[in-house]
Amino acid sequence: MEALRKIIDSKTLETLFPLPKSFRNKDIEIIILPVNKKEEKPHVTRQMINEMLPGSITQSLIGTIQFSNISLEDIRLERLQKYESIN
């Protein structure tokens, strides 16, 4: 599977949608992955996105990791190794 990785200034994204305060005036890493077209896309409203952004992005992801016997640090290291060479 192909992926695109780019580091951009947060001001570029602020024109598209609101960012958490902790992201503002910083470089942000963007990773773009293709979506399997067979899967039904969930309906996400702007309100749902806004409800997630004011708090911690990490909090909005709780429950998405399927393997509870793997630590977050192990997952982080695996992702860094997998995507660090993608340009």
Contact map, one row per residue, 1 for C-alpha under 8 A:
111000000000000000000000000000000100000000000000000000000000000000000000000000000000000
111100000000000000000000000000001100000000000000000000000000000000000000000000000000000
111110000000000000000000000000111100000000000000000000000000000000000000000000000000010
011111000000000000000000000001111000000000000000000000000000000000000000000000000000011
001111100000000000000000000011110000000000000000000000000000000000000000000000000010011
000111110000000000000000000011100000000000000000000000000000000000000000000000000000001
000011111000000000000000001111000000000000000000000000000000000000000000000000000000000
000001111101000000000000001111000000000000000000000000000000000000000000000000000000000
000000111111100000000000111100000000000000000000000000000000000000000000000000000000000
000000011111110000000011111100000000000000000000000000000000000000000000000000000000000
000000001111111000000001100000000000000000000000000000000000000000000000000000000000000
000000011111111100000000000000000000000000000000000000000000000000000000000000000000000
000000001111111111100000000000000000000000000000000000000000000000000000000000000000000
000000000111111111100000000000000000000000000000000000000000000000000000000000000000000
000000000011111111000000000000000000000000000000000000000000000000000000000000000000000
000000000001111111000000000000000000000000000000000000000000000000000000000000000000000
000000000000111111100000000000000000000000000000000000000000000000000000000000000000000
000000000000111111110000000000000000000000000000010010000000000000000000000000000000000
000000000000110011111011000000000000000000000000000010000000000000000000000000000000000
000000000000000001111111000000000000000000000000000011110000000000000000000000000000000
000000000000000000111111000000000000000000000000000001000000000000000000000000000000000
000000000000000000011111000000000000000000000000000000000000000000000000000000000000000
000000000100000000111111111100000000000000000000000000000000000000000000000000000000000
000000000110000000111111110000000000000000000000000000000000000000000000000000000000000
000000001110000000000011111000000000000000000000000000000000000000000000000000000000000
000000001100000000000011111100000000000000000000000000000000000000000000000000000000000
000000111100000000000010111110000000000000000000000000000000000000000000000000000000000
000000111100000000000010011111000000000000000000000000000000000000000000000000000000000
000011110000000000000000001111100000000000000000000000000000000000000000000000000000000
000111110000000000000000000111110000000000000000000000000000000000000000000000000000000
001111000000000000000000000011111000000000000000000000000000000000000000000000000000000
001110000000000000000000000001111100000000000000000000000000000000000000000000000000000
011100000000000000000000000000111110000000000000000000000000000000000000000000000000000
111000000000000000000000000000011111000000000000000000000000000000000000000000000000000
000000000000000000000000000000001111100000000000000000000000000000000000000000000000000
000000000000000000000000000000000111111000000000000000000000000000000000000000000000000
000000000000000000000000000000000011111100000000000000000000000000000000000000000000000
000000000000000000000000000000000001111100000000000000000000000000000000000000000000000
000000000000000000000000000000000001111110000000000000000000000000000000000000000000000
000000000000000000000000000000000000111111000000000000000000000000000000000000000000000
000000000000000000000000000000000000001111100000000000000000000000000000000000000000000
000000000000000000000000000000000000000111110000000000000000000000000000000000000000000
000000000000000000000000000000000000000011111000000000000000000000000000000000000000000
000000000000000000000000000000000000000001111101100000000000000000000000000000000000000
000000000000000000000000000000000000000000111111100000000000000000000000000000000000000
000000000000000000000000000000000000000000011111110000000000000000000000000000000000000
000000000000000000000000000000000000000000001111111000000000000000000000000000000000000
000000000000000000000000000000000000000000011111111100000000000000000000000000000000000
000000000000000000000000000000000000000000011111111110000000000000000000000000000000000
000000000000000001000000000000000000000000000111111111000000000000000000000000000000000
000000000000000000000000000000000000000000000011111111100000000000000000000000000000000
000000000000000000000000000000000000000000000001111111111001000000000000000000000000000
000000000000000001110000000000000000000000000000111111111000000000000000000000000000000
000000000000000000011000000000000000000000000000011111110000000000000000000000000000000
000000000000000000010000000000000000000000000000001111111011000000000000000000000000000
000000000000000000010000000000000000000000000000000111111111000000000000000000000000000
000000000000000000000000000000000000000000000000000110111111100000000000000000000000000
000000000000000000000000000000000000000000000000000000011111110000000000000000000000000
000000000000000000000000000000000000000000000000000000111111110000000000000000000000000
000000000000000000000000000000000000000000000000000100111111110000000000000000000000000
000000000000000000000000000000000000000000000000000000001111111100000000000000000000000
000000000000000000000000000000000000000000000000000000000111111110000000000000000000000
000000000000000000000000000000000000000000000000000000000000111111000000000000000000000
000000000000000000000000000000000000000000000000000000000000111111000000000000000000000
000000000000000000000000000000000000000000000000000000000000011111110000000000000000000
000000000000000000000000000000000000000000000000000000000000001111110000000000000000000
000000000000000000000000000000000000000000000000000000000000000011111100000000000000000
000000000000000000000000000000000000000000000000000000000000000011111110000000000000000
000000000000000000000000000000000000000000000000000000000000000000111110000000000000000
000000000000000000000000000000000000000000000000000000000000000000111111011000000000000
000000000000000000000000000000000000000000000000000000000000000000011111111000000000000
000000000000000000000000000000000000000000000000000000000000000000000111111100000000000
000000000000000000000000000000000000000000000000000000000000000000000011111110000000000
000000000000000000000000000000000000000000000000000000000000000000000111111111000000000
000000000000000000000000000000000000000000000000000000000000000000000111111111100000000
000000000000000000000000000000000000000000000000000000000000000000000001111111110000000
000000000000000000000000000000000000000000000000000000000000000000000000111111111000000
000000000000000000000000000000000000000000000000000000000000000000000000011111111100000
000000000000000000000000000000000000000000000000000000000000000000000000001111111110000
000000000000000000000000000000000000000000000000000000000000000000000000000111111111000
000000000000000000000000000000000000000000000000000000000000000000000000000011111111100
000000000000000000000000000000000000000000000000000000000000000000000000000001111111100
000010000000000000000000000000000000000000000000000000000000000000000000000000111111110
000000000000000000000000000000000000000000000000000000000000000000000000000000011111110
000000000000000000000000000000000000000000000000000000000000000000000000000000001111111
001110000000000000000000000000000000000000000000000000000000000000000000000000000011111
000111000000000000000000000000000000000000000000000000000000000000000000000000000000111
